[in-house]
């Protein structure tokens, strides 16, 4: 194994890096300013009995130019999120699509795989931040605490650049990441040029505390080009993205499950030797696939419902559908008899077909949360596949993955109050506290003197930027955040319109 050189930032970041990340700063300015705002989310359906928690997405889109992968092919997971686009970044929203926390990233920087994980026994938020998908630009994986301060960051080792598909923390204090690596390669065996280029998938497991690469796996050492369903590029200069690694996760026995979109295969890897233990699906499956099991262009296989069942987001399309819809499938594999059976599955009632991206997540109440990738939708289904929640981003926006997690965010900044003259002689007050998840109400105080403020209004929380219009124009205003029990959580400085 090659020696690793991994840069890991722990504890307090340098002033320069913290300024660039700006995690604990106030959110974008109130509505009506020139600062960007999160892309709006439309709730298409909601139901009682949804699982607890908030929703974690990485909206991307808008005025993005067309993207291609390093191969010259159409983009897949993470591509839109790493383009220079108008509004982008990790975002937490509630069941009504109202933003709870949003981090606007600099132009040309995108985020993917934003979720809650556990690090050193504590819940944290994690995401991938990159200047180019498919390992084409600087990429760093971030871990932040409940105060939205980055406490660790991970980059790929051995001279590679991390990809934007996977950042999975393990109980052992390690991170599983994906890497794309393009090298010169003889493609004549699959009808390409002998002096061509190929993009392989690399899995790395990195010790977060030390930055040491503990495990590294290369697809070209184990998977031939002949297993791919991806057409060989017609351009002699375009790399052949034959594998397209898009997820890495531990199996129940500690070995690894990885997904290759372009071979239509889930591989189980020995976590010590890198040997392929078995292949599920694709041209060289070690399992006989029962009716309905075959999947295509899939994402995000995870252990589900016991040690011998895998849940897969089955895209069934990379632009030209194999099936007319994407679906979530539960596949039971018998490792002795080498059979695979379809335990259950569902699709969206609208027959959504995601040509790229997507994921599914098991929730504690038995529901399944689904991100529909390129379609720009996310949904929640009950155990029987009934649609409970359905939401859509603005046209042109999507999210690589979508998750639901319980999360308590406690920014260590104070709330902010912004007062602006309103039409008709009133005053619009914005109560702003980006990332505070326990605010139930805002008390609006005002008066003619900073020393004599009285309660002017009380309103329910309605996003990290809650606006209320008051009659008249008080000389000074202040906002006070309260929880569901009426206890004060924080108050802003006194300001004037």
N, C-alpha and C positions, 0 to 999 in steps of 0.2 A: 504493500500500500504506500502511496506517495505521502510524503510529509505534508501537513496541512498548515496553511497560513490563513487564519480566519480572524477578522477584526470583530471584537465583541465589546460593546459599550455597556457598562453596568453602572448603576447608581446615578449620581447627578451628572447630566450631560454638560459638555462644554457650552459656554454661552453662545457660541456661533451655531452649533448644531441645534441647540434648544430653540434659538430664534428661528431657524429654518423650519423646525417641526411645529413650533408654536401651539403645542397641545393644550395648554392651560389658559390660553388667551381668550378674551371674549369672542363670541361668534361674529359672523358677518354683521355689518351694520343693519339697522332696521329696514323693513320694506320701504321702497321708494328711494333708497340710496343707490349709488352706482356700484356698490359691492355685490359680488355674486351671492346667490342664495341657493339652497338645495333645490334640485329638480322636484317639482310637485309630484305627489303620489295620489292616485285616484283609487278609492276603495270601491270595488265593483260588487262585492258581496261580503256580508259579515253575519255571524251567528252567535248565539249564546254558547257557552261552554268551551271557548277557545282555551288553549293551553296558556299557562302563565308565562309572562316574560315580554321582552321587547324584541324588535326585529332589527337585524344587522345586515346592511347592504353596502354595496360600493357602486352607487349610480354613476354611469359613465355614458357619454354620448354628446348630443348637441352638435356644435359646429366642428366636428372632427373630420379631417380629410380621410379618404379611403386608405385603409391599412393593408399591408400584405405581411405575411410571415417572412422569415429569412429565406424560405423556399420559393417565394414568389406566389404562393397559393393564397387563397382566401383566408382571412384571419379566423382564429378560434378563440378559446378561453383566454380571457385577460387582454386580448388585443385592443378592444375598444377602450378598456380602462387604462391603457398605457399610452394612448394617443394624446397629442396636445389638444385638449377639448375645453369647452367653455365652462363647464361645472363638473367637478369630480372630487372624489374623496370618500373616506369611510363615513358612514352615517348610521345613527340609531334612530328608529322611529317607533311610534306606538301603534296600537291596532287600528287607529284612524288615520295612519299615514302622517302624523304630525311629527316633525323633527324634534328629537330630544338632544342629540349631539351631532354635530357636523364639523368635519375638518376639511376646509377648502385647501387643496394642494396647489402648489405653484404650477404655472403653465408648463405642459410637457411632462408632468409627473402624474402617475395614476396609482390607484390602490386596488387590491383584490383580496379575497379570502379573509374578510373581516369577521371576527367572531370572538366569543368568550372561550378561554381555555384555562387550564390550571398550571401555575408555575410556583414551585417552592411551597406548595400547599395552599396557595391563595388564588382566588379568581383574578384573571387578567384579561385584557383585550389584546388581540393580536391581529396584525395585517401585514400584507406585502406591499411595499412601496417601490415603484420602479419608473425609470425613464425610458424603458423599452421592453415590451413583452418578448418572450422566447429567448431570454438571455442576450438581448441585443443592446441593452443599456444598463447603467448602474442600478442595482437592485438590492434593497435591504429589507429584512424582515424585522418588525418591531413588536416588542412586548411592553404594555403600559399598565400601570396599576389603576385602582379605582379613582385616583385623583387625576388621571389622564397624563401622568408623567411617564415617559419612557424609562423603564428600568433595565432593559436589555435589548440588544439588537444583534442580528445574526446575518452574516454574509456567507456565500459559498466559499469553500476552501479549495486548495490545490490550483489556484489561478483561474478558476471558473467564475462565471457570473450566474447568480441564481435566476431561476425562472419565476413566473408569476402564478403558477398553478397551485402550489402546495406549500403550506407552512404549518406542520403538525407537531405540537409539543407532546412529549411522552412523559410518563410518571418517573422515568429515570433521569429527568433533567436534560434531555436531549431534544433536538429538533430534526424532523424529517423534512427535507426540501427536495425540489426538483430542479434540474439543470438541463438546458439544451446546448448541444455542442456540435458544431459543424466542422467536418474535416474532409480532405480529399479522399475519394473512394471510387473503386471500380464498380460501376453500376451495370456492366454488360450482362450480368446474370439475370437481370430483370428488364432488359431491353434498353438500358440507358448507356451513356458514354463510358468508356473505360477510364477516362480521366475526369470523372464527375465529382460531385460533392454529396455528402449525406449528413443529415442531422440526427444524431443519436440522443437517446434519453439517458440521463445520469441521475441516480438516486444518491443522496448524501445524508448520513446521520451525523449531526454535529453536537458535541458537548457544549451547551450554552455557556457554562461558567468559564471554560478554558478556551473555547473556540477550536478544539481539536476535532478533526474529521475521524470518526470512529468506524465508519463503514462507507464504502463507495462502490457502486454497481453501474456498469455500462451495458446498455442494451445490445450493442454490437458484439459483445463477448458471448451473448447467450441467445439472441434472437436474430435469425437471418432475414435478409431483405424479402425473401419469398413469402414471409408470413403477412406482409402488408397488403391492405386493400386500397391504399392510396396510389393513384396513378403516378407513374414516373414523370417528372417535369419534361415538357417539350423543349424548354430552353436548356442549352448545354451548360449555362452558367448558374442555373438555379439549383439549390441544394434539394435533395430528396428527403423530405420529412417523413420517413417511412414508419416511425414508431409513434411519436407524439404522446409522450408521457404526460398524464394529467392528474394523477393522484397517487399518494403514498400513505398507507395507514397500517398500523399493527394488526395482525390477526390475533386470535385468542391465545395462541401458543407462543406469542412473541415474535414470530416470523412476520414477514411483510406482504401485504397485498398491494399490487400496483396495477394501474389501468393504462393500457395503450389504446388510445382512440383509433389509431390507423391500422392496427392489427385486429381490432374488434375482440380483444382478449384481456382477461384478468389473469395476472401471473401471481403465483405465490412464491416468494423468494426466501431462501435460507438466510437469516439475518447475520450469520457468521461467515458463510462461504460464498454467498451470492448465487448459489446454484438455484435453478428453477425447479421447485418442488412439483408444481403442476401448472397446467394451462387450462383455463375455463373459457370456452368460446373460441372463435377464430378458426383459422385453417388447420391448426394443429392441436385441437382440443384433446386433453387427456380424458375428458368425460363425454359419454354419450348424452347428447342434449335431448331432453324430452320435449313434447309439444309446447310451443310458445316460449321456450327458453332462449333461443338464438337472439342475440342483441347486436347492435351496430352503432359505431361512432360514440360509444358510451362514455360516461363520466362517473366518478365518485363511488366506486364500490366500497361498501363498508360491512363489517360483521353486524348481523341483525337477527333478533329472535332466536338466539342460540348459537352454539359454536359452529354449526354446519350450514348456516344460512347467510347469504350475502344479499344486501339490498343494493340495487344499481339504478342510476339514472340513465335510462336507455334512450339516447337521442333519436336513433333510427333515421338520422339524416345528417349529411354534411353539405346540404344544399339541394341534393336530389334525394327525396325520401325513399327509404326502404319500406317502412310502414308509413301510413299517412299521418301519424301522430307520434309524439314522444310519450314515454310512459315510465313509471316506476315499477320495478319488478323485484320480487323476492325469490331467489334461486337457492334451493337446497341441494348441496353436493354431498354425495356419498363417496368418501375417499377410498373405501375398500372396493365397492362394486364399480366405481368410476361412472356413476350416473349423476345427472343433474336434472332436477324437476322444478317446474314452476309452481311455487307455493301460493302466491297471490300476486295481483298487479292492479294498477289503475292508471287511467289517463285523465286528462282534464276534459270536462264536458264540452269545451270548445274545440277539442281535438288539436290543442296547441302542438306545434312541431318546432323544436328548437334545433336549428342547424349548427349551433355551437353552444358551449358552456352548459351550466345547469348542475343541480345537486338535489339530494333529498336528505332529510334529517329526522330521526326518531325522537319524539317528544315524550316526556314523562307520563302524560295522561293517555298514551296510546295513539295519539295523532301523528301524522307525518307532515313535516313542513317541506315545501318544494320551491326551489328557485328555477324558473323556466329559462334561464340563460338569455340567449339572444332575443327571445320574444319580449323581454322587458316586463315580466309578470312574476309574482310569487303568490303561493297559495298554501292553505292548510286543509288537510283532509282527515276525517276520522278513520278508524280501523277498517271500516267497510268501504272506504274510497269515496265517501260523500264529501262534497266540497263545502267547507265551513267558512273559509276566508279567501278572498281573491282580490288582488291589488295590481295596479298597472302604473308603470312610470310614464312620464310624458313621452310622446312620440319621438323616436330617435335615441332613447335612453334604454340601457339595460343594466344588469348586475351579473357578474360572473357567477357568484353563489349568493344565496340568501339563507339566513339562519334565524332561529328564535332562541333567545337565552334569557334567563333571569339575571339581572345585573343591577347593582346599586352603584351609581356614579356619584362621587362627592368631590366636585372641583374645589380646590383650596383657594380659589379666587372668590371675591364677593360678587353678588349680583350687580348688574348695571342698570341704570335708569336713563332713558333718553326721552326728552320731551320736545315736541315740535308743535308749532301752531297748526291748527286744523281749520279746514274750511268752515265758515259759519261762525267763527269767533271762538271755537273751543280749543282744546289742547289734546293732542294724542300722546299718550305715554307708552313707551315700550319697556316692559320688564324683561330683562335678558339675563339668562344664566345657562350657558351652554354646558350640557352634560349633567346637570343636577336632576336626578331621576325621582326624587322624593317630594318635589314641590306639588302641592295640590291646589293652592290658592295664592293669589297676590293681593296684598293690602296696598292700596295706593294712598300715600300721604301727601299733603300739600298745604301751602299757606303763604302768607306775605312775608314771613320771617323764617330763617333757618331754625330758630329756637321755638317756633310756635306752629308746628305742623300738626294737622288733624287728618283723620281718616276721610278721604274723599270718595273712595269706592273700594269694592272687594270683588275680584273676578277669579274664575277658575283658570288654572293653568291651561294654556292653549298652544303650546310649542315652546321651544327654548327662547323664542321671541314672542311674548304675549303682548298684544296691543290693546289699549282701551282708550276711548275718546271721552274726555270730560268736558262738561260745560264750563265756560269761563277760562281764564288764563292765570292760574296761580303763579306767583313769582318763583316759588321753589317747589320741587317734588322729590319724593323718595319712594322706593318700592321695598316691600318686605315680603319675603317668601315664607310660607307656612306649609306644614305637612298636613296629612289627613286628620290629625288630632288637634290642629290649630296651634302647634308649637312652632316657634320661629326657627327657621333654618339659616337665615342670613338676610342682611339688608344692604341696600346700595348706599353709596354716597349721595348726599343731597345735591341736586342739580337744578338748573333753571332752563326754561325753554329758550 
